[in-house]
Amino acid sequence: MKKNILLSIFSGLLLWLAWPPMHYTTVFLFFGLVPMLVAMENIIKSTSTNKGKRIFGITFLGFFIWNTLCIYWVYNSLKIIGGIVAVPVSLIPYSLGPLLMATACWLYYRFRIATNCSWGLVGLVCFWIAYEYLHQTWELSFPWMTLGNGFAVMHPWVQWYEYTGVYGGTIWIWVINILIFLIYTGLKETQTKATRQKLVAALVVVLVAPIGFSLYRYCSYKEQVNPSNIVVVQPNIDPYAKSFMPPNHQVSILTLLSDSLGQVNTEFFIWPETAIPDPIDEDHIRTNSYFMQAQRFLTKYKNGNIITGSETYKLFNTRKTQTAEPEPGGKQFSDRYNAAISIENSDEVGFYHKSKLVPGAEALPFGDALSFMKPVFDHLGGATGSYAKQEKPSVLYSQSGIGVAPVICYESIWGEWVAQSVRSGAQFIAIITNDGWWENTSGKDQHLDYAKLRAVETRRWVCRSANTGISAFINQRGDIVQQTKWWVKTAIKQNINLNSDLTFYVRYGDYLPKTGSFLAVLGILFVGVRVRVKRKVVKM
């Protein structure tokens, strides 16, 4: 038992060392799961009872260590919520990961004893993929630790994400780990030489072929020349002090930084999430003083557009939506949004409402079932579970017809969501975020690294504006061409290349996890039927 515990801990540590923003240790992903597989095999072949519970406990330990060491910084972001009730609610999505990972391993055990080792390992990959897909689609979503994200610092190895998305990386990691596991266990079980040679050959092919193809694609990929001049602004306003600084002063900082690099042909100025902190009534935005302040700045840039984050709201005379809350006095209702606004030298204004809301901090998970907790969050100042959202991604267009995919903070870890905007006409991606909540931790670095994967999947430039850093320009191969330092007030500009071609992944989205989830459901049903039949036989 102690040996299995040590193997699980070792696996968790290897996965942590392989994870962004670690450099030069990404290769650990290829064998980081092997100790966990060996620990499960030891339990399966032991004479102990309650093997399923033991496997669940052992795997949970390793995955808990991995997750905790990688996303410890989540605690810092919870300061914006406060309260003895809100913090545990907001921690739920982040602590569920190890539980779901361990559940996938438990299902592998149940499926294996109902079939055999080979089918069991195939089932393990499907159950894992199904867990990852569930954790990006339900209301407690937090796909930060999707295995395929682990290659974010080594994006030249995974240029084929333009065909598979990050789930191709997840499958690749599992297949290599399983092959190494089979070779290792075969050595202990007097495996035949022919079988061992086949496994080693398969391992070499599965490891080398994807990397070889990726490096060829990386070196040979050429961007089509279609330039657009972009300025990205990093105002570096402490998120914990934003409420104490007059909003017009904050907008002045943004316009001064923009003007310091703006030129005649600049087409976009990109400002960060909630850059305009004072809530704006969307139906009366053209008379809003901050909007007019931003538009006055644009008068010297004929083709200029601003993409800015802002708090916005809409008023209704009736409860028009499920998320609408009554205004003081009870005569009107309102929806609040974490929004991106497109401002130009005309009366045209574009809005995008953040859709992938942070569970707990921005949206109350399973709102209908947990509606009894709304008074608690209202008492906390309405900081939790209070934003409305839009159901589909959208594209913001400039006055010259350039389409941009607005991506607000947390949304940048959803590959298919970003791909939908690209499929709808976006020619580059604008990520606006405020990573200052996480302070100077690895959270901000991971968030930047993940953006490189969106560039590879869609073959679009990523222009990233972060309030307190790190802001960056990322090209279509996933290379960071420019980036700012952390906690520095600055702006950067770049001539990017617009792209209208659609990758295979953009066209077809997350087909791999959908297929894997379907097979996982079939596997669970198979196990259920076998258990039921076995019970009937025993009763007879």
Buried (B, 14 or more C-beta within 10 A) or exposed (E): EEEBBEBBBBBBBBBBBBBBBBEEBBEBBBBBBBBBBBBBBBBBEEEEEEBBEBBBBBBBBBBBBBBBBBBEBBBBBBEBBEBEBBBEBBBEBBBBBBEBBBBBBBBBBBBBBBBEEEBBBBBBBBBBBBBBBBBBBBBBBBBBBBBBBBBBBBBBBBBBBBBBBBBBBBBBBBBBBBBBBBBBBBEEEEBEEEEBEEBEEBBEEBBEEBBEEBEEBBEEBEBEEEEBBBBBBBBBBEBEEBEEEEBEEBBBBBBBBBBEBBEEEBBBBBBBBBBBBBBBEBEEBEEBEBBEBBBEBBEEBEBBBBBBBBBBBBBEEEEEEEBBBEEEEEEBBBBBBBBBBBBBBEEEBBBBBBBBBBBBBBBBBEBEEBEEBBEBBBEBEEBBBBBBBEEEBBBBBBBEEBBBBBBBBBBBBBBBBBBBBBBEBBBBBBBBBBBBBBBBBBBBBBBBBBBBBBBBBBBBBBBBBBBBBBBBBBBBBBBBBBBBEBBEBBBBBBEBBBBEEBBBBBEBBBBBBBBBBEBBEEBBEBBEEBEEEEEEEEEE
